[in-house]
Amino acid sequence: MMNAPGSGSLEVECLIDAALPAFDGHFPAAPVLPGAHLLALVMHTVAQHPALAQRVGDAPLVQQIKFLAAVQPGQAVRIRLDDTAAGIGFVIRCGTTLVARGQIAAAAP
């Protein structure tokens, strides 16, 4: 899988359940998945893959994140993780739309 920096990437797809409590009150007339939930999906994906989890350690640092588009209930998102020299880069897409991108790394010792 992804052992050395720059050695690979991983993609997973997540269906965003319309019944998620995260949508409650996050805008009732036009529900949008909060960015914090998207980041939690990224962190969960990293945690599910031992090589990635080891790369960022027990307390990963979000070095940067940019939210670019909204995710509505029932949509599917694709999370791509890329092993880089600086840590793990991520991109989230909904279809062809770029939803978010960022970088996580191990916290400084």
N, CA, C and O of each residue as an XYZ file, in Angstrom:
436
protein
N       0.841     -1.178      0.000
C       0.000      0.000      0.000
C       0.880      1.233      0.000
O       1.691      1.379     -0.914
N       0.771      2.127      0.968
C       1.527      3.374      0.998
C       2.541      3.299      2.135
O       2.193      3.509      3.297
N       3.759      3.007      1.810
C       4.768      2.864      2.853
C       5.702      4.063      2.922
O       5.804      4.708      3.966
N       6.372      4.363      1.841
C       7.324      5.476      1.824
C       6.651      6.718      1.251
O       5.737      6.600      0.435
N       7.087      7.908      1.666
C       6.510      9.129      1.100
C       6.539      9.091     -0.417
O       7.540      8.713     -1.027
N       5.430      9.485     -1.012
C       5.342      9.524     -2.461
C       5.103      8.178     -3.106
O       5.118      8.079     -4.333
N       4.878      7.125     -2.312
C       4.793      5.783     -2.879
C       3.421      5.403     -3.386
O       3.285      4.359     -4.022
N       2.400      6.198     -3.136
C       1.109      5.771     -3.639
C      -0.041      6.628     -3.195
O       0.114      7.680     -2.574
N      -1.205      6.125     -3.545
C      -2.429      6.813     -3.178
C      -3.510      5.784     -2.903
O      -3.367      4.598     -3.201
N      -4.587      6.272     -2.328
C      -5.705      5.427     -1.959
C      -6.969      6.226     -2.206
O      -7.014      7.421     -1.916
N      -7.998      5.579     -2.739
C      -9.283      6.242     -2.929
C     -10.374      5.400     -2.303
O     -10.369      4.173     -2.409
N     -11.311      6.070     -1.650
C     -12.483      5.410     -1.091
C     -13.707      6.261     -1.428
O     -13.613      7.474     -1.613
N     -14.838      5.601     -1.501
C     -16.087      6.319     -1.748
C     -16.970      6.192     -0.523
O     -17.058      5.126      0.086
N     -17.622      7.287     -0.166
C     -18.525      7.316      0.983
C     -19.859      7.887      0.538
O     -19.912      8.955     -0.073
N     -20.930      7.180      0.842
C     -22.268      7.697      0.588
C     -22.684      8.495      1.814
O     -22.614      7.995      2.936
N     -23.110      9.714      1.606
C     -23.489     10.598      2.708
C     -24.969     10.373      3.023
O     -25.849     10.799      2.275
N     -25.220      9.705      4.127
C     -26.573      9.355      4.558
C     -27.383     10.621      4.842
O     -26.957     11.476      5.619
N     -28.529     10.730      4.220
C     -29.388     11.903      4.398
C     -29.892     12.025      5.836
O     -30.309     13.107      6.250
N     -29.860     10.934      6.603
C     -30.352     10.957      7.982
C     -29.266     11.308      9.004
O     -29.522     11.255     10.207
N     -28.082     11.659      8.560
C     -26.998     12.003      9.499
C     -27.412     13.165     10.402
O     -27.938     14.166      9.917
N     -27.181     13.041     11.701
C     -27.477     14.146     12.615
C     -26.686     15.416     12.288
O     -27.072     16.512     12.696
N     -25.582     15.269     11.555
C     -24.767     16.434     11.183
C     -25.559     17.438     10.360
O     -25.223     18.623     10.341
N     -26.606     16.983      9.679
C     -27.425     17.893      8.873
C     -28.417     18.696      9.708
O     -28.902     19.739      9.268
N     -28.719     18.210     10.917
C     -29.693     18.896     11.778
C     -29.242     20.326     12.055
O     -28.189     20.549     12.652
N     -30.031     21.275     11.625
C     -29.733     22.680     11.894
C     -28.626     23.265     11.036
O     -28.282     24.438     11.180
N     -28.074     22.471     10.156
C     -26.990     22.989      9.304
C     -27.526     23.130      7.902
O     -27.016     22.433      7.025
N     -28.238     23.735      7.683
C     -29.185     24.727      7.231
C     -30.474     24.012      6.840
O     -30.541     23.376      5.788
N     -31.488     24.114      7.680
C     -32.732     23.357      7.489
C     -33.361     23.491      6.102
O     -33.852     22.497      5.566
N     -33.364     24.657      5.517
C     -33.991     24.837      4.199
C     -33.124     24.286      3.067
O     -33.641     23.948      2.002
N     -31.835     24.195      3.283
C     -30.902     23.694      2.271
C     -29.743     23.000      2.987
O     -28.670     23.585      3.131
N     -29.949     21.752      3.438
C     -28.933     21.065      4.241
C     -27.588     20.904      3.524
O     -27.525     20.574      2.339
N     -26.531     21.146      4.278
C     -25.161     21.030      3.793
C     -24.362     20.268      4.848
O     -24.496     20.527      6.044
N     -23.531     19.328      4.398
C     -22.687     18.581      5.330
C     -21.605     19.510      5.877
O     -20.873     20.121      5.099
N     -21.492     19.626      7.192
C     -20.456     20.501      7.763
C     -19.046     20.042      7.374
O     -18.776     18.847      7.251
N     -18.171     21.005      7.186
C     -16.784     20.713      6.848
C     -16.111     19.829      7.879
O     -15.271     18.998      7.531
N     -16.470     19.998      9.147
C     -15.881     19.166     10.199
C     -16.205     17.689      9.975
O     -15.392     16.821     10.292
N     -17.372     17.406      9.438
C     -17.732     16.014      9.163
C     -16.912     15.470      7.990
O     -16.498     14.311      8.006
N     -16.680     16.297      6.985
C     -15.823     15.876      5.874
C     -14.414     15.559      6.364
O     -13.821     14.555      5.968
N     -13.887     16.415      7.221
C     -12.557     16.164      7.781
C     -12.561     14.882      8.612
O     -11.599     14.114      8.575
N     -13.635     14.650      9.356
C     -13.734     13.411     10.135
C     -13.723     12.182      9.233
O     -13.156     11.153      9.599
N     -14.339     12.277      8.063
C     -14.293     11.162      7.104
C     -12.859     10.905      6.637
O     -12.439      9.755      6.512
N     -12.121     11.968      6.384
C     -10.715     11.820      5.986
C      -9.928     11.142      7.100
O      -9.185     10.192      6.855
N     -10.094     11.631      8.320
C      -9.339     11.076      9.452
C      -9.722      9.610      9.709
O      -8.871      8.793     10.059
N     -10.993      9.294      9.534
C     -11.450      7.911      9.703
C     -10.812      7.013      8.641
O     -10.384      5.899      8.940
N     -10.751      7.499      7.418
C     -10.137      6.728      6.336
C      -8.661      6.474      6.633
O      -8.169      5.362      6.443
N      -7.967      7.493      7.094
C      -6.555      7.335      7.465
C      -6.427      6.289      8.570
O      -5.570      5.408      8.496
N      -7.274      6.384      9.591
C      -7.199      5.466     10.730
C      -7.448      4.013     10.327
O      -6.949      3.102     10.987
N      -8.206      3.784      9.264
C      -8.525      2.431      8.817
C      -7.391      1.760      8.046
O      -7.466      0.571      7.735
N      -6.356      2.510      7.743
C      -5.230      1.975      6.968
C      -3.950      2.140      7.785
O      -3.422      3.246      7.897
N      -3.452      1.046      8.355
C      -2.325      1.112      9.289
C      -1.105      1.885      8.791
O      -0.496      2.623      9.566
N      -0.736      1.734      7.527
C       0.440      2.451      7.017
C       0.213      3.957      7.066
O       1.131      4.716      7.377
N      -1.005      4.388      6.761
C      -1.325      5.815      6.810
C      -1.384      6.308      8.248
O      -0.849      7.365      8.580
N      -2.037      5.532      9.087
C      -2.159      5.925     10.492
C      -0.784      6.069     11.137
O      -0.548      7.000     11.907
N       0.108      5.161     10.826
C       1.467      5.239     11.362
C       2.180      6.477     10.830
O       2.952      7.109     11.552
N       1.930      6.818      9.598
C       2.590      7.975      8.956
C       2.280      9.281      9.674
O       3.152     10.143      9.790
N       1.034      9.440     10.162
C       0.643     10.701     10.805
C       0.601     10.610     12.326
O       0.438     11.630     12.994
N       0.746      9.404     12.889
C       0.809      9.258     14.333
C      -0.541      9.369     15.027
O      -1.593      9.430     14.391
N      -0.473      9.393     16.357
C      -1.685      9.385     17.180
C      -2.410     10.726     17.228
O      -3.604     10.771     17.523
N      -1.711     11.806     16.946
C      -2.311     13.140     17.013
C      -1.969     13.918     15.739
O      -1.143     14.831     15.771
N      -2.607     13.556     14.613
C      -2.277     14.219     13.352
C      -2.576     15.711     13.386
O      -3.488     16.169     14.075
N      -1.801     16.438     12.643
C      -1.943     17.892     12.525
C      -2.525     18.208     11.156
O      -1.992     17.772     10.135
N      -3.617     18.963     11.131
C      -4.182     19.415      9.865
C      -3.382     20.652      9.470
O      -3.557     21.725     10.047
N      -2.510     20.494      8.487
C      -1.653     21.602      8.074
C      -2.402     22.622      7.239
O      -2.135     23.821      7.319
N      -3.338     22.143      6.439
C      -4.162     23.047      5.645
C      -5.409     22.306      5.198
O      -5.410     21.085      5.039
N      -6.470     23.077      5.000
C      -7.702     22.528      4.455
C      -8.465     23.663      3.791
O      -8.508     24.783      4.301
N      -9.055     23.365      2.670
C      -9.843     24.354      1.930
C     -11.127     23.667      1.498
O     -11.100     22.644      0.814
N     -12.259     24.245      1.907
C     -13.557     23.736      1.494
C     -14.022     24.547      0.298
O     -14.073     25.775      0.360
N     -14.360     23.869     -0.790
C     -14.622     24.544     -2.051
C     -16.053     24.410     -2.555
O     -16.497     25.225     -3.364
N     -16.773     23.408     -2.097
C     -18.144     23.195     -2.558
C     -18.923     22.453     -1.478
O     -18.345     21.782     -0.623
N     -20.226     22.586     -1.534
C     -21.111     21.958     -0.547
C     -21.426     20.514     -0.920
O     -21.442     20.148     -2.095
N     -21.677     19.697      0.111
C     -22.129     18.321     -0.064
C     -23.523     18.237      0.551
O     -23.725     18.587      1.714
N     -24.478     17.766     -0.248
C     -25.847     17.642      0.220
C     -26.146     16.207      0.648
O     -25.405     15.280      0.319
N     -27.241     16.040      1.384
C     -27.646     14.693      1.809
C     -27.817     13.755      0.615
O     -28.331     14.144     -0.433
N     -27.377     12.522      0.799
C     -27.546     11.504     -0.218
C     -26.487     11.476     -1.304
O     -26.495     10.574     -2.142
N     -25.578     12.436     -1.314
C     -24.532     12.434     -2.335
C     -23.412     11.467     -1.942
O     -23.240     11.134     -0.770
N     -22.672     11.033     -2.931
C     -21.495     10.198     -2.693
C     -20.259     11.071     -2.879
O     -20.196     11.884     -3.801
N     -19.286     10.898     -2.005
C     -18.018     11.609     -2.143
C     -16.904     10.589     -2.284
O     -16.975      9.487     -1.740
N     -15.871     10.977     -3.029
C     -14.656     10.168     -3.174
C     -13.531     10.877     -2.473
O     -13.257     12.050     -2.726
N     -12.882     10.152     -1.588
C     -11.743     10.693     -0.850
C     -10.487     10.048     -1.428
O     -10.360      8.824     -1.475
N      -9.569     10.894     -1.862
C      -8.280     10.405     -2.362
C      -7.203     10.873     -1.398
O      -7.119     12.055     -1.064
N      -6.385      9.935     -0.958
C      -5.263     10.225     -0.067
C      -3.981      9.961     -0.837
O      -3.828      8.907     -1.453
N      -3.063     10.912     -0.803
C      -1.778     10.781     -1.481
C      -0.655     10.937     -0.466
O      -0.591     11.920      0.271
N       0.222      9.952     -0.444
C       1.385     10.000      0.433
C       2.403     10.962     -0.187
O       2.824     10.776     -1.328
N       2.791     11.981      0.565
C       3.744     12.981      0.076
C       4.885     13.124      1.075
O       4.821     12.588      2.181
N       5.910     13.836      0.688
C       7.037     14.073      1.594
C       6.597     14.850      2.834
O       7.182     14.688      3.905
N       5.575     15.688      2.698
C       5.119     16.521      3.817
C       4.078     15.829      4.697
O       3.771     16.329      5.779
N       3.539     14.712      4.269
C       2.507     14.028      5.041
C       1.538     13.322      4.109
O       1.951     12.614      3.190
N       0.254     13.515      4.349
C      -0.776     12.914      3.511
C      -1.652     14.026      2.951
O      -2.320     14.745      3.694
N      -1.636     14.150      1.645
C      -2.520     15.105      0.984
C      -3.860     14.433      0.741
O      -3.927     13.222      0.526
N      -4.926     15.219      0.775
C      -6.230     14.650      0.484
C      -7.035     15.561     -0.424
O      -6.891     16.784     -0.419
N      -7.885     14.915     -1.199
C      -8.812     15.589     -2.103
C     -10.150     14.887     -1.939
O     -10.220     13.658     -1.910
N     -11.210     15.676     -1.831
C     -12.557     15.116     -1.755
C     -13.336     15.643     -2.957
O     -13.371     16.848     -3.206
N     -13.951     14.741     -3.688
C     -14.752     15.110     -4.856
C     -16.152     14.525     -4.721
O     -16.357     13.467     -4.127
N     -17.084     15.234     -5.280
C     -18.453     14.762     -5.432
C     -18.701     14.781     -6.933
O     -18.915     15.842     -7.521
N     -18.671     13.604     -7.552
C     -18.676     13.553     -9.017
C     -17.393     14.187     -9.521
O     -16.300     13.787     -9.120
N     -17.520     15.171    -10.396
C     -16.331     15.862    -10.904
C     -16.036     17.150    -10.131
O     -15.055     17.838    -10.411
N     -16.888     17.465     -9.163
C     -16.727     18.702     -8.397
C     -15.726     18.519     -7.263
O     -15.867     17.605     -6.450
N     -14.725     19.376     -7.204
C     -13.773     19.380     -6.100
C     -14.458     20.004     -4.892
O     -14.858     21.167     -4.936
N     -14.594     19.241     -3.822
C     -15.299     19.664     -2.617
C     -14.327     20.236     -1.590
O     -14.594     21.277     -0.990
N     -13.204     19.560     -1.390
C     -12.226     20.000     -0.391
C     -10.870     19.415     -0.728
O     -10.762     18.403     -1.420
N      -9.822     20.084     -0.215
C      -8.466     19.565     -0.355
C      -7.665     20.035      0.855
O      -7.994     21.036      1.492
N      -6.616     19.292      1.151
C      -5.792     19.691      2.290
C      -4.614     18.758      2.501
O      -4.288     17.924      1.657
N      -3.992     18.926      3.649
C      -2.785     18.173      3.989
C      -2.804     17.903      5.489
O      -3.097     18.794      6.285
N      -2.488     16.660      5.868
C      -2.315     16.319      7.278
C      -0.944     15.700      7.442
O      -0.393     15.116      6.508
N      -0.401     15.834      8.637
C       0.937     15.320      8.913
C       1.038     14.961     10.379
O       0.143     15.253     11.172
N       2.137     14.328     10.725
C       2.401     14.029     12.133
C       2.715     15.331     12.863
O       3.383     16.210     12.318
N       2.240     15.448     14.072
C       2.548     16.607     14.896
C       4.038     16.596     15.225
O       4.632     15.527     15.361
N       4.637     17.757     15.352
C       6.063     17.850     15.693
C       6.284     17.247     17.083
O       5.470     17.437     17.987
N       7.393     16.519     17.244
C       7.678     15.897     18.553
C       7.950     16.909     19.635
O       8.203     16.535     20.781
